[in-house]
């Protein structure tokens, strides 16, 4: 298939705007043809998932673009890297690995990307608006942008997301197009929960991720969330256990005012009912650590903690007695961390074992002091990935139970 190109597209392809722009356009066109896109469309922003160092090939790719005087053409945020540039002494990494990891993060800045280094770009000033076409990498960011905001992006992987940023273009395909955004599988919830807990949203996300396949899920009966962080947790879990890039929650998310709107007037291809027992089962599979097990650490903020989550955490932290020596790592974006510091919100929290982590995440790099014990988290994504990534045993629980457990030195869950 030959794609229709604009004069600017051809100018980039012909090398008139530099070798890096030509390379990015050539790759983007090859990708677009491979997926059967009907054309290209303009994007207003990008989020790049290639800052995490996985080997020399990724660094070589970005440095080649830098050498060719490459620059991004739209506002472009950066996902987490392998290193906390704010707290460099916290990362335990051999120099042979640290140097390329740092260089990869720096090379993206040389392309004109923003130094956000967060998996939650929707918490920054670069948050897109409803209906905007964007090209984002990072699974939780993608599902949040599509579902909670109503912006439009596909699941772009390393290199393609950067090619979109450098050309300002993306394939007119998939979730960029209205006809592909309609719901196709229905999940009916029967989970009476009073004030809905964070873990309910995690559990629902785990289930729809596993069961949706490549169908856009619609959720009916989901309780009204306390805030968008609960929807963030749902989307992150769904994108972790499956390939979900968009979900519709009836009466909650912007493209699902009604069931009929979510399905665009068509019938669901399949209906799955979810009970409270189903949710409890899904959560139980995240960890089988019994209460009373000694605790090595707590890790929160995957995806990165928002300011609102910090405001819920800090009173919980100050309500318990410090002194057990259990570190509480909280992954967060540097913009959020700066705001907290300016507000004085973190003053005195070191006494409770609080350790903010920026620019990266504790399940992708060597930050935790101890990997030989149980680490407690309220994140479905962290609980899913950490055992395989860093070899820890995980206990999943609500945030308040994570903090209570750190205070007493062992896992406690449920009513105080």
Sine and cosine of phi, psi and omega as CSV:
sin_phi,cos_phi,sin_psi,cos_psi,sin_omega,cos_omega
0.00,0.00,0.69,-0.72,0.06,-1.00
-0.98,-0.20,0.85,-0.53,-0.03,-1.00
-0.99,0.13,0.58,-0.81,0.11,-0.99
-0.97,0.26,0.82,-0.57,-0.03,-1.00
-0.92,-0.39,0.56,-0.83,0.11,-0.99
-0.98,0.20,0.17,-0.98,0.04,-1.00
-0.87,0.49,-0.59,0.80,0.00,-1.00
-0.94,0.34,-0.63,0.78,0.08,-1.00
-0.84,0.55,-0.74,0.67,-0.04,-1.00
-0.92,0.40,-0.58,0.82,0.04,-1.00
-0.88,0.47,-0.68,0.74,0.05,-1.00
-0.91,0.41,-0.73,0.69,-0.04,-1.00
-0.87,0.49,-0.58,0.81,-0.03,-1.00
-0.99,0.15,0.01,1.00,0.06,-1.00
1.00,0.07,0.13,0.99,-0.04,-1.00
-0.95,0.31,-0.26,0.96,0.03,-1.00
-0.91,-0.41,0.39,0.92,0.10,-0.99
0.97,-0.26,0.39,-0.92,-0.05,-1.00
-0.91,0.41,-0.53,0.85,-0.01,-1.00
-0.95,0.33,-0.66,0.75,0.06,-1.00
-0.89,0.45,-0.62,0.79,0.03,-1.00
-0.90,0.43,-0.68,0.74,0.01,-1.00
-0.90,0.43,-0.69,0.73,-0.01,-1.00
-0.89,0.46,-0.67,0.74,0.00,-1.00
-0.93,0.38,-0.63,0.78,0.01,-1.00
-0.89,0.46,-0.69,0.72,0.03,-1.00
-0.91,0.42,-0.69,0.73,-0.02,-1.00
-0.89,0.45,-0.64,0.77,0.02,-1.00
-0.92,0.39,-0.66,0.75,0.03,-1.00
-0.88,0.47,-0.67,0.74,0.04,-1.00
-0.90,0.44,-0.71,0.70,-0.03,-1.00
-0.88,0.47,-0.66,0.75,0.05,-1.00
-0.92,0.40,-0.62,0.79,-0.03,-1.00
-0.90,0.43,-0.56,0.83,-0.04,-1.00
-1.00,-0.05,-0.07,1.00,0.03,-1.00
0.98,0.20,0.50,0.86,0.04,-1.00
-0.92,0.40,0.57,-0.82,-0.01,-1.00
-0.99,0.14,-0.22,0.98,-0.03,-1.00
0.10,-1.00,-0.24,-0.97,0.06,-1.00
-0.89,-0.45,0.40,-0.91,0.07,-1.00
-0.71,-0.71,0.35,-0.94,0.03,-1.00
-0.97,0.24,0.61,-0.79,0.14,-0.99
-0.90,-0.45,0.49,-0.87,-0.03,-1.00
-0.99,-0.14,-0.14,0.99,-0.01,-1.00
-0.17,-0.99,0.24,-0.97,0.01,-1.00
-0.59,-0.81,0.39,-0.92,0.10,-0.99
-0.71,-0.70,0.82,-0.57,-0.20,-0.98
-0.97,-0.23,0.79,-0.62,-0.05,-1.00
-0.98,-0.20,0.27,0.96,-0.12,-0.99
-0.98,-0.19,0.27,0.96,-0.03,-1.00
-0.99,0.12,-0.22,0.98,-0.01,-1.00
-0.99,0.12,0.87,-0.50,-0.13,-0.99
-0.97,0.26,0.88,-0.48,0.04,-1.00
-0.90,-0.44,-0.04,1.00,-0.02,-1.00
0.51,-0.86,0.08,-1.00,-0.16,-0.99
-0.90,0.44,-0.52,0.85,-0.07,-1.00
-0.87,0.49,-0.68,0.73,0.00,-1.00
-0.90,0.43,-0.67,0.74,0.02,-1.00
-0.92,0.40,-0.69,0.73,0.01,-1.00
-0.86,0.51,-0.66,0.75,-0.02,-1.00
-0.87,0.49,-0.76,0.65,-0.06,-1.00
-0.94,0.33,-0.65,0.76,-0.01,-1.00
-0.91,0.41,-0.54,0.84,0.08,-1.00
-0.90,0.45,-0.63,0.78,0.06,-1.00
-0.91,0.41,-0.62,0.78,0.05,-1.00
-0.90,0.45,-0.71,0.70,-0.01,-1.00
-0.88,0.48,-0.49,0.87,0.03,-1.00
-1.00,0.01,0.35,0.94,0.04,-1.00
0.86,0.51,0.58,0.81,-0.01,-1.00
-0.95,0.32,0.55,-0.83,0.07,-1.00
-0.59,-0.81,0.62,-0.78,0.10,-1.00
-0.94,0.34,0.48,-0.88,-0.09,-1.00
-0.96,-0.29,-0.12,0.99,0.02,-1.00
-0.73,-0.68,0.37,-0.93,0.08,-1.00
-0.81,0.59,0.81,-0.58,-0.16,-0.99
-0.74,-0.67,0.89,-0.45,0.03,-1.00
-1.00,-0.06,0.31,-0.95,-0.06,-1.00
-0.89,-0.45,0.69,-0.72,0.09,-1.00
-0.97,0.26,0.00,-1.00,-0.03,-1.00
-0.88,0.48,0.49,-0.87,0.15,-0.99
-0.97,-0.25,-0.21,-0.98,0.01,-1.00
-1.00,-0.01,0.03,1.00,-0.16,-0.99
-0.65,-0.76,0.61,-0.79,0.13,-0.99
-1.00,-0.02,0.99,-0.17,-0.04,-1.00
-0.95,0.30,-0.33,0.95,0.03,-1.00
-0.98,0.19,-0.62,0.79,-0.01,-1.00
-0.82,-0.57,0.93,0.37,-0.13,-0.99
-0.88,0.47,-0.49,0.87,-0.02,-1.00
-0.94,0.35,-0.19,0.98,-0.06,-1.00
-0.99,0.16,-0.42,0.91,-0.09,-1.00
-1.00,0.03,0.81,-0.59,-0.01,-1.00
-0.98,-0.18,1.00,-0.06,-0.12,-0.99
-0.66,-0.76,0.74,-0.67,0.06,-1.00
-0.86,0.52,0.53,-0.85,-0.03,-1.00
-0.83,0.55,-0.57,0.82,-0.02,-1.00
-0.90,0.43,-0.44,0.90,0.06,-1.00
-1.00,-0.07,-0.56,0.83,-0.05,-1.00
-0.90,0.43,-0.67,0.75,-0.08,-1.00
-0.88,0.48,-0.77,0.64,0.03,-1.00
-0.93,0.37,-0.51,0.86,0.03,-1.00
-0.90,0.44,-0.70,0.72,0.06,-1.00
-0.91,0.42,-0.67,0.74,-0.05,-1.00
-0.89,0.45,-0.61,0.79,0.01,-1.00
-0.89,0.45,-0.68,0.74,0.02,-1.00
-0.90,0.43,-0.67,0.74,-0.02,-1.00
-0.92,0.39,-0.63,0.78,-0.03,-1.00
-0.88,0.48,-0.61,0.80,0.04,-1.00
-0.91,0.42,-0.59,0.81,0.05,-1.00
-0.90,0.43,-0.57,0.82,0.00,-1.00
-0.93,0.36,-0.32,0.95,0.09,-1.00
-1.00,0.10,-0.06,1.00,0.02,-1.00
0.99,-0.13,0.15,0.99,0.05,-1.00
-0.95,0.31,0.39,-0.92,0.03,-1.00
-0.99,0.13,0.63,-0.78,-0.05,-1.00
-0.99,0.14,0.86,0.50,-0.01,-1.00
-0.99,0.10,-0.68,0.73,0.01,-1.00
0.71,0.71,0.79,0.61,0.01,-1.00
-0.69,-0.73,0.57,-0.82,0.09,-1.00
-0.99,0.12,0.00,1.00,-0.02,-1.00
-0.83,-0.56,0.91,0.41,-0.03,-1.00
-0.90,0.44,-0.30,0.95,0.05,-1.00
-0.94,0.34,-0.17,0.99,0.08,-1.00
-1.00,-0.03,-0.01,1.00,-0.06,-1.00
-0.97,-0.23,0.02,-1.00,0.03,-1.00
-0.94,0.33,-0.11,0.99,0.01,-1.00
-1.00,-0.10,0.29,0.96,0.03,-1.00
-0.87,0.49,0.79,-0.62,0.01,-1.00
-0.97,0.26,0.10,-0.99,0.02,-1.00
-0.92,-0.39,0.21,-0.98,0.00,-1.00
-0.82,0.57,0.73,-0.68,0.08,-1.00
0.99,0.12,-0.19,0.98,-0.01,-1.00
-0.93,0.35,0.65,-0.76,0.08,-1.00
-1.00,0.06,0.82,-0.57,-0.03,-1.00
-0.69,-0.72,0.22,-0.98,0.05,-1.00
-0.79,-0.61,0.99,-0.13,-0.10,-0.99
-0.91,-0.41,0.64,-0.77,0.28,-0.96
-0.99,-0.16,0.04,-1.00,-0.01,-1.00
0.99,0.16,0.92,-0.38,-0.20,-0.98
-0.85,0.53,-0.69,0.73,-0.05,-1.00
-0.94,0.34,-0.57,0.82,0.01,-1.00
-0.92,0.39,-0.64,0.77,-0.01,-1.00
-0.89,0.46,-0.77,0.64,-0.05,-1.00
-0.93,0.37,-0.54,0.84,0.05,-1.00
-0.92,0.38,-0.73,0.68,-0.03,-1.00
-0.86,0.50,-0.74,0.68,-0.03,-1.00
-0.92,0.39,-0.70,0.71,-0.20,-0.98
-1.00,0.03,-0.80,0.60,-0.14,-0.99
-0.99,0.15,-0.62,0.79,-0.02,-1.00
-1.00,-0.03,-0.62,0.79,-0.09,-1.00
1.00,0.04,0.29,0.96,0.20,-0.98
-0.96,0.27,0.02,-1.00,-0.13,-0.99
-0.74,-0.67,0.88,-0.47,0.07,-1.00
-0.46,-0.89,0.46,-0.89,0.20,-0.98
-1.00,-0.01,0.03,-1.00,0.10,-0.99
-0.99,0.10,0.99,-0.11,0.00,-1.00
-1.00,-0.06,0.72,-0.70,-0.01,-1.00
-1.00,-0.10,0.00,-1.00,0.01,-1.00
-0.80,0.60,0.61,-0.79,0.05,-1.00
0.99,0.13,-0.75,0.67,0.00,-1.00
-0.93,0.37,-0.66,0.75,0.04,-1.00
-0.85,0.52,-0.65,0.76,-0.01,-1.00
-0.94,0.34,-0.59,0.81,0.06,-1.00
-0.90,0.44,-0.62,0.79,0.08,-1.00
-0.89,0.46,-0.69,0.72,-0.01,-1.00
-0.90,0.45,-0.60,0.80,-0.08,-1.00
-0.99,0.16,-0.30,0.96,0.05,-1.00
-0.95,-0.31,-0.30,0.95,-0.10,-1.00
0.95,0.32,0.32,0.95,-0.10,-1.00
-0.75,-0.66,0.39,-0.92,0.05,-1.00
-0.55,-0.84,0.36,-0.93,0.03,-1.00
-0.91,0.42,0.70,-0.71,0.08,-1.00
-0.99,0.17,1.00,0.03,-0.27,-0.96
-0.29,-0.96,0.38,-0.92,0.15,-0.99
0.87,0.49,-0.73,-0.69,-0.13,-0.99
-0.97,0.23,-0.04,1.00,0.17,-0.98
-0.94,0.34,-0.38,0.92,-0.12,-0.99
-0.97,-0.23,0.69,-0.72,-0.09,-1.00
-0.84,0.55,-0.64,0.77,-0.09,-1.00
-0.91,0.41,-0.34,0.94,-0.01,-1.00
-1.00,-0.08,0.02,1.00,-0.07,-1.00
-0.99,-0.16,-0.04,1.00,0.00,-1.00
-0.95,0.30,0.53,-0.85,0.06,-1.00
-0.91,0.41,0.49,-0.87,0.00,-1.00
-0.73,-0.69,-0.32,0.95,0.03,-1.00
-0.74,-0.67,0.70,-0.71,-0.09,-1.00
-0.96,-0.27,0.75,-0.67,0.14,-0.99
-0.92,-0.40,0.90,-0.44,0.02,-1.00
-0.99,-0.15,0.88,-0.47,-0.06,-1.00
-1.00,-0.09,0.68,-0.74,0.16,-0.99
-0.75,-0.66,0.99,0.14,-0.19,-0.98
-0.69,-0.72,0.77,0.64,-0.01,-1.00
-0.67,0.74,0.85,-0.52,-0.19,-0.98
-0.66,-0.75,0.19,0.98,-0.07,-1.00
0.85,0.53,-0.83,-0.56,0.14,-0.99
-0.98,0.18,0.91,-0.41,-0.16,-0.99
-0.90,0.44,0.73,-0.69,0.00,-1.00
-0.99,0.15,0.35,-0.94,0.08,-1.00
-0.87,0.50,-0.64,0.77,-0.07,-1.00
-0.91,0.41,-0.46,0.89,0.07,-1.00
-0.87,0.50,-0.71,0.70,-0.02,-1.00
-0.92,0.40,-0.61,0.79,0.07,-1.00
-0.88,0.47,-0.75,0.66,-0.04,-1.00
-0.88,0.48,-0.68,0.74,0.04,-1.00
-0.89,0.46,-0.66,0.75,0.03,-1.00
-0.88,0.47,-0.68,0.74,0.03,-1.00
-0.86,0.51,-0.67,0.74,-0.05,-1.00
-0.93,0.36,-0.74,0.68,-0.06,-1.00
-0.94,0.34,-0.49,0.87,0.07,-1.00
-0.89,0.45,-0.68,0.73,-0.02,-1.00
-0.95,0.31,-0.51,0.86,-0.16,-0.99
-0.98,-0.17,-0.23,0.97,-0.14,-0.99
-0.99,0.13,-0.44,0.90,-0.10,-1.00
0.86,0.51,-0.78,-0.62,0.02,-1.00
-0.98,-0.20,0.28,0.96,0.02,-1.00
-1.00,-0.03,0.59,-0.81,0.06,-1.00
-0.97,0.24,0.87,-0.48,-0.05,-1.00
-1.00,0.10,0.56,-0.83,0.13,-0.99
-0.88,-0.48,0.73,-0.68,-0.04,-1.00
-0.91,-0.41,0.86,-0.51,0.12,-0.99
-0.94,-0.33,0.54,-0.84,0.01,-1.00
1.00,0.08,0.12,0.99,0.05,-1.00
-0.95,0.32,0.79,-0.61,0.03,-1.00
-0.87,0.48,0.49,-0.87,0.06,-1.00
-0.86,0.51,0.80,-0.60,-0.03,-1.00
-0.95,0.32,0.47,-0.88,0.09,-1.00
-0.88,0.48,-0.66,0.76,-0.03,-1.00
-0.32,-0.95,0.01,-1.00,-0.06,-1.00
-0.95,0.30,-0.23,0.97,0.04,-1.00
-0.92,0.39,-0.50,0.87,0.08,-1.00
-0.94,0.35,-0.59,0.81,0.09,-1.00
-0.94,0.35,-0.57,0.82,0.09,-1.00
-0.86,0.51,-0.69,0.72,-0.01,-1.00
-0.92,0.40,-0.63,0.77,0.03,-1.00
-0.89,0.45,-0.77,0.64,-0.03,-1.00
-0.89,0.45,-0.66,0.75,0.00,-1.00
-0.89,0.45,-0.65,0.76,0.02,-1.00
-0.92,0.39,-0.66,0.76,-0.01,-1.00
-0.91,0.40,-0.60,0.80,0.01,-1.00
-0.97,0.23,-0.33,0.95,0.01,-1.00
-0.99,0.15,-0.69,0.72,-0.05,-1.00
-1.00,0.01,-0.13,0.99,0.00,-1.00
-0.46,-0.89,-0.37,-0.93,-0.06,-1.00
-0.93,-0.36,0.41,0.91,-0.06,-1.00
-0.90,0.43,0.81,-0.59,0.07,-1.00
-0.88,-0.47,-0.16,0.99,0.01,-1.00
-0.42,-0.91,0.76,-0.65,0.19,-0.98
-0.76,-0.65,0.46,-0.89,0.10,-1.00
-0.91,-0.41,0.80,-0.61,0.11,-0.99
-0.94,-0.35,0.90,-0.43,-0.16,-0.99
-0.88,0.48,0.79,-0.61,0.00,-1.00
0.98,0.18,0.07,1.00,-0.07,-1.00
-0.81,-0.58,-0.84,0.55,-0.05,-1.00
-1.00,0.09,0.42,-0.91,-0.26,-0.96
-0.93,0.37,-0.33,0.95,0.00,-1.00
-0.97,-0.24,0.30,0.95,-0.06,-1.00
-0.64,-0.77,0.81,0.58,0.06,-1.00
-0.87,0.50,-0.57,0.82,0.05,-1.00
-0.69,-0.72,0.23,-0.97,0.06,-1.00
-0.88,0.48,-0.65,0.76,-0.02,-1.00
-0.90,0.44,-0.64,0.77,0.03,-1.00
-0.90,0.43,-0.66,0.75,-0.02,-1.00
-0.89,0.46,-0.59,0.81,-0.02,-1.00
-0.99,-0.11,0.06,1.00,-0.01,-1.00
0.80,0.60,0.64,0.76,0.08,-1.00
0.98,0.17,0.02,1.00,0.01,-1.00
-0.98,-0.22,0.24,-0.97,-0.02,-1.00
-1.00,0.04,0.55,-0.84,0.07,-1.00
-0.90,0.43,0.56,-0.83,0.03,-1.00
-0.97,0.23,-0.36,0.93,-0.01,-1.00
-0.38,-0.92,0.53,-0.85,0.07,-1.00
-0.82,-0.58,0.76,-0.65,0.01,-1.00
-0.82,-0.58,0.76,-0.64,0.03,-1.00
-0.99,-0.11,0.66,-0.75,-0.01,-1.00
-0.86,-0.52,0.85,-0.52,0.03,-1.00
-0.98,-0.19,0.15,-0.99,0.07,-1.00
-0.88,0.47,-0.58,0.81,0.02,-1.00
-0.90,0.43,-0.60,0.80,0.04,-1.00
-0.89,0.45,-0.68,0.73,0.01,-1.00
-0.90,0.44,-0.72,0.69,0.00,-1.00
-0.87,0.49,-0.63,0.78,0.03,-1.00
-0.90,0.44,-0.69,0.72,0.00,-1.00
-0.88,0.47,-0.66,0.75,0.01,-1.00
-0.94,0.35,-0.59,0.81,-0.01,-1.00
-0.89,0.45,-0.52,0.86,-0.01,-1.00
-0.94,0.34,-0.29,0.96,0.04,-1.00
-0.94,0.34,-0.49,0.87,-0.01,-1.00
-0.32,-0.95,0.62,-0.78,0.06,-1.00
-0.88,-0.48,0.52,0.85,-0.02,-1.00
-0.99,0.10,0.85,-0.53,-0.03,-1.00
-0.97,0.26,0.42,-0.91,0.12,-0.99
-0.85,0.53,0.55,-0.84,-0.01,-1.00
1.00,-0.08,-0.18,0.98,0.01,-1.00
-0.93,0.38,0.74,-0.67,0.03,-1.00
-0.84,0.54,0.58,-0.81,-0.12,-0.99
-0.94,-0.33,0.68,-0.74,0.05,-1.00
-0.99,-0.12,-0.57,0.82,-0.06,-1.00
-0.21,-0.98,0.21,-0.98,0.17,-0.98
-0.85,-0.53,0.65,-0.76,0.09,-1.00
-0.76,-0.65,0.85,-0.52,0.00,-1.00
-0.86,-0.52,0.28,-0.96,0.13,-0.99
1.00,0.01,0.74,0.68,0.14,-0.99
-0.73,-0.69,0.98,-0.19,0.02,1.00
-0.90,0.43,0.19,-0.98,-0.11,-0.99
-0.78,0.62,0.67,-0.75,0.03,-1.00
-0.87,0.50,0.72,-0.69,0.13,-0.99
-0.99,0.11,0.18,-0.98,0.08,-1.00
-0.87,0.49,-0.64,0.77,0.00,-1.00
-0.89,0.46,-0.63,0.78,0.03,-1.00
-0.92,0.39,-0.63,0.78,0.09,-1.00
-0.86,0.51,-0.65,0.76,-0.03,-1.00
-0.93,0.37,-0.39,0.92,0.13,-0.99
-0.99,0.11,-0.56,0.83,-0.03,-1.00
-0.94,0.33,-0.73,0.68,-0.18,-0.98
-0.87,0.48,-0.67,0.74,0.08,-1.00
-0.89,0.46,-0.59,0.81,0.06,-1.00
-0.89,0.47,-0.66,0.75,-0.02,-1.00
-0.90,0.43,-0.69,0.72,-0.08,-1.00
-0.98,0.22,-0.17,0.99,0.01,-1.00
-1.00,0.07,-0.15,0.99,0.00,-1.00
-0.93,-0.36,0.36,-0.93,0.00,-1.00
-0.99,0.14,0.78,-0.63,0.04,-1.00
-0.97,0.26,0.19,-0.98,0.17,-0.99
0.79,-0.61,-0.13,0.99,-0.01,-1.00
-0.99,0.15,-0.26,0.97,0.04,-1.00
0.98,0.21,0.25,0.97,0.05,-1.00
-1.00,0.07,0.90,-0.43,-0.02,-1.00
-0.94,0.34,0.62,-0.78,0.05,-1.00
-0.89,-0.45,0.99,-0.16,0.00,-1.00
-1.00,0.09,0.73,-0.68,0.03,-1.00
-0.80,-0.61,0.93,-0.37,0.03,-1.00
-0.98,0.18,0.74,-0.67,-0.05,-1.00
-0.42,-0.91,0.31,-0.95,0.04,-1.00
-0.97,0.26,0.49,-0.87,-0.04,-1.00
-0.91,0.41,-0.50,0.87,0.04,-1.00
-0.91,0.41,-0.66,0.75,0.05,-1.00
-0.92,0.40,-0.67,0.75,0.01,-1.00
-0.88,0.47,-0.68,0.73,0.03,-1.00
-0.87,0.49,-0.68,0.73,0.02,-1.00
-0.88,0.48,-0.70,0.71,0.01,-1.00
-0.88,0.48,-0.66,0.75,0.00,-1.00
-0.91,0.41,-0.65,0.76,0.03,-1.00
-0.91,0.42,-0.53,0.85,0.01,-1.00
-0.99,0.15,-0.19,0.98,-0.07,-1.00
0.96,0.29,0.28,0.96,-0.11,-0.99
-0.93,0.38,-0.42,0.91,-0.07,-1.00
-1.00,-0.10,0.03,1.00,-0.03,-1.00
-0.86,0.52,0.79,-0.62,0.07,-1.00
0.99,0.14,-0.02,1.00,-0.09,-1.00
-0.98,0.19,-0.26,0.97,0.05,-1.00
-0.87,0.49,-0.51,0.86,0.00,-1.00
-0.89,0.45,-0.35,0.94,0.01,-1.00
-0.99,-0.10,0.09,1.00,0.00,-1.00
1.00,0.07,0.21,0.98,-0.04,-1.00
-0.95,0.30,0.77,-0.64,0.01,-1.00
-0.76,-0.65,0.98,-0.18,0.06,-1.00
-0.93,0.36,0.63,-0.77,0.06,-1.00
-0.83,-0.55,0.77,-0.64,0.01,-1.00
-0.85,-0.53,0.27,-0.96,0.16,-0.99
0.95,0.32,-0.24,0.97,-0.05,-1.00
-0.51,-0.86,-0.30,-0.95,0.03,-1.00
-0.55,-0.84,0.53,-0.85,-0.12,-0.99
-0.94,0.34,-0.19,0.98,0.04,-1.00
-1.00,-0.09,-0.08,1.00,0.00,-1.00
-0.92,-0.40,-0.15,0.99,0.01,-1.00
-0.56,-0.83,0.22,-0.97,-0.17,-0.99
-1.00,0.05,1.00,0.04,0.00,-1.00
-0.91,-0.42,-0.67,0.74,-0.03,-1.00
-0.85,0.53,0.72,-0.69,-0.01,-1.00
-0.93,0.37,-0.59,0.81,-0.05,-1.00
-0.83,-0.55,0.76,-0.65,0.06,-1.00
-0.91,-0.43,0.13,0.99,-0.10,-0.99
-0.98,-0.18,0.08,1.00,-0.02,-1.00
-0.78,-0.63,-0.20,-0.98,-0.02,-1.00
-1.00,0.09,0.72,-0.69,0.11,-0.99
-0.92,-0.39,0.74,-0.67,-0.06,-1.00
-0.98,-0.21,0.62,-0.78,-0.02,-1.00
-0.52,-0.85,0.39,-0.92,0.12,-0.99
-0.97,-0.26,0.17,0.99,-0.08,-1.00
-0.97,-0.24,0.84,-0.54,0.08,-1.00
-0.90,0.45,-0.60,0.80,-0.01,-1.00
-0.91,0.41,-0.72,0.69,-0.01,-1.00
-0.89,0.45,-0.69,0.72,-0.02,-1.00
-0.89,0.45,-0.54,0.84,-0.02,-1.00
-0.96,0.28,-0.67,0.74,-0.14,-0.99
-1.00,-0.06,-0.53,0.85,-0.16,-0.99
-0.87,0.49,-0.65,0.76,0.00,-1.00
-0.85,0.53,-0.68,0.74,0.01,-1.00
-0.97,0.24,-0.58,0.81,-0.07,-1.00
-0.97,0.24,-0.74,0.68,-0.10,-1.00
-0.84,-0.55,0.03,1.00,0.16,-0.99
0.98,0.19,0.35,0.94,-0.02,-1.00
-1.00,-0.06,0.34,-0.94,0.17,-0.99
-1.00,-0.04,0.71,-0.70,-0.15,-0.99
-0.92,-0.40,0.64,-0.77,0.22,-0.98
-0.88,-0.47,0.82,-0.57,-0.01,-1.00
-0.99,-0.15,0.65,-0.76,0.03,-1.00
-0.26,-0.97,0.15,-0.99,0.12,-0.99
-0.90,0.43,0.38,-0.93,-0.03,-1.00
-0.83,0.55,-0.68,0.74,-0.05,-1.00
-0.89,0.45,-0.57,0.82,0.02,-1.00
-0.95,0.30,-0.56,0.83,0.09,-1.00
-0.87,0.50,-0.68,0.74,-0.03,-1.00
-0.95,0.31,-0.66,0.75,0.06,-1.00
-0.87,0.49,-0.65,0.76,-0.02,-1.00
-0.91,0.42,-0.65,0.76,0.04,-1.00
-0.89,0.46,-0.58,0.81,-0.03,-1.00
-0.94,0.35,-0.54,0.84,-0.04,-1.00
-0.98,-0.20,-0.20,0.98,0.09,-1.00
1.00,0.01,0.08,1.00,0.05,-1.00
-0.50,-0.87,0.23,-0.97,-0.10,-1.00
-0.95,0.32,0.82,-0.57,0.14,-0.99
-0.74,-0.68,0.66,-0.75,0.00,-1.00
-0.64,-0.77,0.46,-0.89,0.07,-1.00
0.99,-0.10,-0.27,-0.96,-0.09,-1.00
-0.88,0.47,0.62,-0.78,0.00,-1.00
-0.94,0.34,0.00,0.00,0.00,0.00
